[in-house]
Amino acid sequence: MRLAPHELWRGIRSNARSDVLGGSLLLAATVAALILANTPAVSWYESVRDFTFGIPELHLDLSVGAWAADGLLAIFFFVVGLELKEEFVTGRLRDPRQAALPIAAAVGGVIVPAVIFALINMGDGDALRGWAIPTATDIAFAVAVIAVVGKFLPPALRVFLLTLAIIDDLIAITIIATFYTDSISFPWLALALLPLAGFAFLVQKGVRAWWILLPLAIAVWVCIHAAGIHATVAGVLLGFVVPVVPTERARVPRGEDAGGEPLYDGLAPHFADRWGVVATLFAVPVFAFFAAGVTIGGLEGLGSALTDPIAIGIIVGLVLGKPIGILATTFLLSRVPALRLDETLRWPDLTGMAFVAGIGFTVSLLVGELAYGSSSVADEHVKIGVLLGSLIAAVIGGALLARRSSLARRSQLSSRGRGV
């Protein structure tokens, strides 16, 4: 059977946005960066990463690595903004009772790692700037782990993790905008409102033409960057103004119902579908490639990094702080009758998921650069801490979930054998 062009493209997009592919590309980019940074090719890697170009008059004379962090990640955060709004308007976060536990778990999973990092680095004011590094969950890696090892786990577990990770992203955006903005240029910030208002007006009217919307989006990004706020915030703001619910003007056909009546999506899911591919296949892997390349310096360099309280705080925060915060908060609030856990979830499942949530990568590396400066000694130790902590959390969480999935598979086979 021959697929129609739109059906073929839909299948390509679906595969491109799959959990496993997204995590695999991130992993490949990270491994490639580590190899290049620890071989004779390091000079080439650093020369490419540190090559600067742009427009100095607009504060845009940036290195390639900075363009990846400030520019390409804005695409990722645009998709995050779209998905956040969709969840709040029509998705899992619309029902407060259903969303309360994963939201609270996300908050607990931010507070406890931050406290652990602060306690380990107490007394060092400069080091304490990195308190937010171990608070983030990398949704691409975390969901990829569950997709690989958790085929037979309850679907509610993935929903719990996705909701937690979405709120985690929202908290991360707030932290970046609030705590990692040194000074704000209010004239530039006010100027950003003009293209943002134009973008919002056009999408509310159903305009989808990229050659109209993209220049406005770039103008918002430039103004936010010049205002001194991390430019990824521009992506979130743009995502928040896109309509979720289809209207007479702002809608996209997506098929027909059983009675032959046309069905429509709002522009937010449509844009998330299109730009999510760009974020998954290009923006996030390229950022990871330029952000994860740390020169370890052999066993001596690794030992030096692992004795740095910054790296220790990150590793302990990710591996222990995240699961403790998530599980403790979930346990306490699940005692409230109105906030019961989904009946298909078991505590061993949640324990594995909580460790997987300790995979902090994209946002953790970004916060590390904002806290200590790109390519500084502290930032190099941040990268080692994030990579090692995320690896340990992934191995522990993946092993627990693989075991639970294996038991669930045996139970299903046994039930079928008995004809249940």
C-alpha positions as CSV (number, residue, x, y, z in Angstrom):
1,M,0.0,0.0,0.0
2,R,1.4,3.4,-1.0
3,L,1.2,6.1,1.7
4,A,0.0,9.6,0.8
5,P,2.7,12.2,1.2
6,H,1.1,13.7,4.3
7,E,0.8,10.3,5.9
8,L,4.5,9.5,5.0
9,W,5.6,12.8,6.5
10,R,3.5,12.1,9.7
11,G,5.3,8.8,10.1
12,I,8.7,10.3,9.6
13,R,7.9,13.0,12.2
14,S,6.6,10.3,14.6
15,N,9.8,8.3,14.3
16,A,12.0,11.4,14.6
17,R,10.3,12.4,17.9
18,S,10.4,8.9,19.3
19,D,11.8,8.7,22.9
20,V,14.5,6.2,21.9
21,L,15.8,8.1,18.9
22,G,15.9,11.4,20.9
23,G,17.9,9.8,23.7
24,S,20.1,8.0,21.3
25,L,21.1,11.2,19.4
26,L,21.8,12.9,22.7
27,L,24.0,10.0,23.8
28,A,25.8,9.9,20.5
29,A,26.5,13.7,20.5
30,T,27.8,13.4,24.1
31,V,30.1,10.5,23.4
32,A,31.5,12.2,20.3
33,A,32.2,15.4,22.3
34,L,34.0,13.4,25.0
35,I,36.1,11.5,22.5
36,L,37.1,14.6,20.6
37,A,37.9,16.5,23.8
38,N,40.2,13.7,25.1
39,T,42.1,12.9,21.9
40,P,44.6,14.8,19.7
41,A,41.5,16.2,17.9
42,V,40.8,18.5,20.9
43,S,42.4,21.5,19.3
44,W,40.1,21.2,16.3
45,Y,37.1,20.7,18.6
46,E,37.9,23.7,20.8
47,S,38.7,25.9,17.8
48,V,35.2,25.2,16.3
49,R,33.4,25.6,19.6
50,D,35.2,28.9,20.5
51,F,35.0,30.4,17.0
52,T,33.0,33.7,17.3
53,F,30.8,35.4,14.8
54,G,27.8,37.7,14.8
55,I,26.7,41.3,15.2
56,P,28.6,43.1,18.1
57,E,26.2,46.1,18.0
58,L,23.3,43.8,19.0
59,H,25.4,42.0,21.6
60,L,25.5,39.0,19.3
61,D,29.2,38.4,18.8
62,L,29.0,34.9,20.2
63,S,31.1,31.7,20.0
64,V,29.6,28.7,18.2
65,G,29.1,27.0,21.6
66,A,27.2,30.1,22.9
67,W,25.1,30.2,19.7
68,A,24.2,26.6,20.4
69,A,23.3,27.4,24.1
70,D,21.5,30.7,23.5
71,G,20.1,30.1,20.0
72,L,19.4,26.5,19.3
73,L,18.2,25.8,22.8
74,A,15.6,28.5,22.3
75,I,14.0,26.2,19.8
76,F,13.9,23.4,22.4
77,F,12.4,25.8,25.0
78,F,9.8,27.0,22.3
79,V,8.6,23.4,22.1
80,V,8.7,23.2,25.9
81,G,6.5,26.3,26.1
82,L,4.1,24.9,23.6
83,E,3.8,21.6,25.4
84,L,3.5,23.3,28.8
85,K,0.6,25.4,27.6
86,E,-1.1,22.4,26.0
87,E,-0.8,20.4,29.2
88,F,-2.3,23.3,31.3
89,V,-5.1,24.0,28.9
90,T,-6.2,20.5,27.6
91,G,-3.8,18.0,29.1
92,R,-2.7,16.3,32.3
93,L,-2.2,19.5,34.2
94,R,-5.8,20.7,33.6
95,D,-7.2,18.6,36.5
96,P,-5.5,19.8,39.7
97,R,-6.3,16.6,41.6
98,Q,-4.7,14.4,38.9
99,A,-1.7,16.7,38.5
100,A,-1.1,17.4,42.2
101,L,1.2,14.4,43.0
102,P,3.6,14.7,40.1
103,I,3.7,18.5,40.5
104,A,4.6,18.2,44.1
105,A,7.1,15.4,43.3
106,A,8.8,17.8,40.8
107,V,9.0,20.5,43.5
108,G,10.5,18.0,46.0
109,G,12.9,16.8,43.3
110,V,14.1,20.4,42.9
111,I,14.4,21.4,46.6
112,V,16.2,18.4,48.0
113,P,19.1,18.3,45.4
114,A,19.5,22.1,45.8
115,V,19.7,21.8,49.6
116,I,22.2,18.9,49.3
117,F,24.4,20.9,46.9
118,A,24.3,24.0,49.2
119,L,25.2,21.9,52.3
120,I,28.2,20.4,50.5
121,N,29.4,23.7,49.2
122,M,28.5,25.7,52.4
123,G,31.0,28.6,53.0
124,D,32.1,29.0,49.3
125,G,30.0,31.8,47.9
126,D,31.2,31.3,44.3
127,A,30.5,27.6,44.4
128,L,27.0,28.2,45.7
129,R,26.1,29.9,42.4
130,G,25.7,26.4,41.0
131,W,23.0,25.3,43.5
132,A,20.4,24.8,40.7
133,I,22.6,22.5,38.6
134,P,21.4,19.1,40.1
135,T,17.7,20.2,40.1
136,A,17.0,19.5,36.5
137,T,15.7,16.3,34.8
138,D,16.6,15.7,31.2
139,I,13.2,14.6,29.7
140,A,14.8,13.2,26.5
141,F,17.2,10.9,28.3
142,A,14.8,10.0,31.1
143,V,11.9,9.0,28.9
144,A,14.3,7.2,26.5
145,V,15.4,4.9,29.4
146,I,11.8,4.0,30.3
147,A,11.1,3.4,26.6
148,V,14.0,1.0,26.3
149,V,13.7,-1.0,29.6
150,G,10.1,-0.4,30.6
151,K,8.0,-1.9,27.8
152,F,5.8,-3.8,30.2
153,L,5.6,-1.2,33.0
154,P,2.2,0.6,33.6
155,P,1.5,3.5,31.2
156,A,0.7,5.6,34.2
157,L,4.4,5.6,35.1
158,R,5.4,7.3,31.9
159,V,2.6,9.8,32.4
160,F,3.9,10.5,35.9
161,L,7.4,11.0,34.7
162,L,6.3,13.3,31.8
163,T,4.2,15.5,34.1
164,L,7.1,15.7,36.6
165,A,9.6,16.5,33.8
166,I,7.3,19.2,32.4
167,I,6.9,20.9,35.7
168,D,10.7,20.5,36.2
169,D,11.2,22.4,33.0
170,L,8.9,25.2,34.1
171,I,10.8,25.5,37.4
172,A,14.1,25.5,35.5
173,I,12.9,28.3,33.2
174,T,11.9,30.3,36.2
175,I,15.2,29.7,37.9
176,I,17.2,30.7,34.8
177,A,15.2,33.9,34.4
178,T,15.2,34.8,38.1
179,F,18.6,33.7,39.5
180,Y,20.9,33.7,36.5
181,T,20.2,37.1,35.1
182,D,22.8,39.6,36.4
183,S,21.2,42.8,35.1
184,I,18.2,43.6,32.9
185,S,18.1,46.3,30.2
186,F,14.4,47.4,30.5
187,P,14.4,49.4,27.2
188,W,15.4,46.2,25.3
189,L,12.9,44.2,27.4
190,A,10.1,46.7,26.5
191,L,11.1,46.6,22.9
192,A,10.7,42.8,22.9
193,L,7.0,43.2,23.6
194,L,6.4,44.7,20.2
195,P,7.4,41.7,18.0
196,L,6.0,39.3,20.7
197,A,2.6,41.1,20.5
198,G,2.8,40.9,16.7
199,F,3.6,37.2,16.8
200,A,0.7,36.6,19.3
201,F,-1.8,38.6,17.2
202,L,-0.9,36.7,14.0
203,V,-1.0,33.2,15.5
204,Q,-4.4,34.0,17.2
205,K,-5.6,34.9,13.6
206,G,-4.3,31.5,12.4
207,V,-1.2,32.7,10.5
208,R,1.2,29.8,10.0
209,A,3.5,31.1,7.3
210,W,7.1,30.7,8.5
211,W,8.4,33.6,6.5
212,I,6.1,35.9,8.5
213,L,6.4,34.4,12.0
214,L,10.1,33.5,12.0
215,P,11.4,37.1,11.6
216,L,9.2,38.2,14.5
217,A,10.4,35.2,16.6
218,I,14.0,36.1,15.9
219,A,13.3,39.8,16.8
220,V,11.9,38.7,20.2
221,W,15.0,36.5,20.7
222,V,17.4,39.3,19.9
223,C,15.7,41.8,22.2
224,I,15.5,39.3,25.1
225,H,19.2,38.5,24.6
226,A,20.1,42.2,24.5
227,A,18.1,42.8,27.6
228,G,20.4,40.5,29.6
229,I,18.0,37.7,30.1
230,H,19.0,34.2,28.9
231,A,17.6,34.0,25.4
232,T,16.0,30.6,25.9
233,V,13.3,32.5,27.8
234,A,12.2,34.0,24.5
235,G,11.4,30.5,23.2
236,V,9.1,29.9,26.2
237,L,7.3,33.2,25.8
238,L,6.7,32.6,22.2
239,G,5.3,29.1,22.9
240,F,3.0,30.5,25.6
241,V,1.2,32.9,23.2
242,V,0.3,30.2,20.6
243,P,-3.4,29.0,20.9
244,V,-4.0,25.5,22.0
245,V,-7.7,25.1,21.4
246,P,-8.7,25.2,17.7
247,T,-10.8,28.2,16.7
248,E,-12.5,29.2,13.4
249,R,-9.3,30.9,12.2
250,A,-6.5,29.3,14.3
251,R,-6.8,25.6,13.5
252,V,-5.2,22.8,11.5
253,P,-7.1,19.9,9.9
254,R,-6.0,16.5,11.3
255,G,-8.6,14.1,9.9
256,E,-12.2,13.1,10.2
257,D,-14.3,11.4,12.9
258,A,-16.4,8.3,12.4
259,G,-19.2,10.4,11.0
260,G,-17.0,12.0,8.4
261,E,-16.9,15.4,10.2
262,P,-13.5,17.2,10.0
263,L,-11.3,17.2,13.1
264,Y,-8.9,20.1,13.9
265,D,-5.9,20.8,16.1
266,G,-5.0,24.2,17.6
267,L,-1.7,25.8,16.4
268,A,0.2,24.8,19.6
269,P,0.1,21.0,19.0
270,H,0.8,21.7,15.3
271,F,3.9,23.8,16.0
272,A,5.1,21.4,18.7
273,D,4.8,18.6,16.1
274,R,6.8,20.4,13.5
275,W,9.4,22.1,15.6
276,G,9.8,19.2,17.9
277,V,11.5,17.4,15.1
278,V,14.0,20.2,14.7
279,A,14.7,20.2,18.5
280,T,15.1,16.4,18.6
281,L,17.2,15.9,15.5
282,F,19.3,19.1,15.5
283,A,19.0,21.7,18.3
284,V,19.5,19.6,21.4
285,P,22.1,17.2,20.0
286,V,24.2,20.1,18.7
287,F,24.0,21.8,22.1
288,A,25.1,18.6,23.8
289,F,28.0,18.2,21.3
290,F,29.4,21.6,22.2
291,A,28.5,21.5,25.9
292,A,29.6,18.1,26.9
293,G,33.2,18.2,25.6
294,V,35.2,18.2,28.8
295,T,38.9,17.3,28.8
296,I,39.2,14.9,31.7
297,G,43.0,14.8,31.9
298,G,43.3,11.1,32.7
299,L,42.9,9.6,36.2
300,E,44.6,12.6,37.8
301,G,42.2,15.0,36.2
302,L,39.2,12.8,37.0
303,G,40.4,12.5,40.6
304,S,40.8,16.3,40.9
305,A,37.3,16.9,39.6
306,L,35.8,14.3,41.9
307,T,37.4,15.9,45.0
308,D,35.8,19.3,44.0
309,P,32.8,20.0,46.3
310,I,31.0,21.3,43.2
311,A,31.2,18.0,41.4
312,I,30.4,16.1,44.6
313,G,27.4,18.2,45.2
314,I,26.1,17.6,41.7
315,I,26.6,13.9,41.8
316,V,25.0,13.4,45.3
317,G,22.2,15.8,44.3
318,L,21.4,13.9,41.1
319,V,21.8,10.3,42.4
320,L,20.4,10.7,45.9
321,G,18.7,14.1,46.1
322,K,16.4,13.7,43.2
323,P,14.9,10.3,44.2
324,I,14.7,11.2,47.9
325,G,12.9,14.5,47.1
326,I,10.5,12.8,44.6
327,L,9.7,9.8,46.7
328,A,9.4,11.5,50.0
329,T,7.0,14.2,48.6
330,T,5.0,11.6,46.8
331,F,4.7,9.4,49.9
332,L,3.7,12.2,52.2
333,L,1.0,13.6,49.9
334,S,-0.3,10.2,48.8
335,R,-1.5,9.8,52.4
336,V,-4.1,12.5,51.6
337,P,-7.3,10.7,50.5
338,A,-8.0,13.1,47.7
339,L,-4.4,12.6,46.2
340,R,-4.2,8.9,45.8
341,L,-1.7,7.4,43.4
342,D,-2.9,5.7,40.3
343,E,-3.9,2.2,41.3
344,T,-1.6,0.6,38.7
345,L,1.6,2.2,40.1
346,R,3.7,0.4,42.7
347,W,6.4,1.9,44.9
348,P,9.2,-0.1,43.2
349,D,8.1,1.3,39.9
350,L,8.2,4.8,41.3
351,T,11.6,4.2,42.9
352,G,13.1,3.3,39.6
353,M,11.4,6.3,37.9
354,A,12.7,8.6,40.7
355,F,16.3,7.5,40.0
356,V,15.8,8.0,36.2
357,A,14.6,11.5,37.0
358,G,18.2,12.1,38.3
359,I,19.4,12.2,34.8
360,G,20.2,15.8,34.5
361,F,21.8,16.8,31.3
362,T,20.7,19.6,28.9
363,V,19.5,22.1,31.5
364,S,22.1,21.1,34.1
365,L,24.9,21.8,31.7
366,L,23.3,25.1,30.7
367,V,22.9,26.2,34.3
368,G,26.6,25.2,34.9
369,E,27.7,27.5,32.1
370,L,25.5,30.4,33.4
371,A,26.8,29.9,37.0
372,Y,30.5,29.6,36.4
373,G,31.2,30.7,32.8
374,S,31.8,28.6,29.8
375,S,35.1,26.7,29.7
376,S,36.1,27.7,33.3
377,V,37.7,25.1,35.6
378,A,34.5,25.0,37.7
379,D,32.4,24.5,34.5
380,E,34.7,21.6,33.5
381,H,34.1,20.0,36.9
382,V,30.3,20.6,36.4
383,K,30.4,18.7,33.2
384,I,32.1,15.7,34.8
385,G,29.7,15.8,37.8
386,V,26.6,16.0,35.5
387,L,27.8,13.3,33.2
388,L,28.9,10.9,36.0
389,G,25.9,11.6,38.2
390,S,23.5,11.2,35.3
391,L,25.2,7.9,34.3
392,I,24.9,6.5,37.8
393,A,21.3,7.6,38.1
394,A,20.5,6.1,34.7
395,V,22.1,2.7,35.5
396,I,20.4,2.4,38.9
397,G,17.0,3.5,37.6
398,G,17.3,1.5,34.4
399,A,18.2,-1.7,36.4
400,L,15.3,-1.3,38.8
401,L,12.8,-0.6,36.0
402,A,14.2,-3.4,33.8
403,R,13.7,-5.8,36.7
404,R,10.1,-4.5,37.3
405,S,9.4,-4.8,33.6
406,S,10.6,-8.4,33.5
407,L,8.4,-9.3,36.4
408,A,5.4,-7.6,34.8
409,R,6.1,-9.5,31.5
410,R,6.2,-12.9,33.4
411,S,3.0,-12.0,35.1
412,Q,1.3,-11.2,31.8
413,L,2.5,-14.4,30.2
414,S,1.4,-16.4,33.3
415,S,-2.1,-14.8,33.1
416,R,-2.4,-15.6,29.5
417,G,-1.3,-19.2,30.1
418,R,-4.1,-19.6,32.7
419,G,-6.5,-18.0,30.3
420,V,-7.2,-15.0,32.5
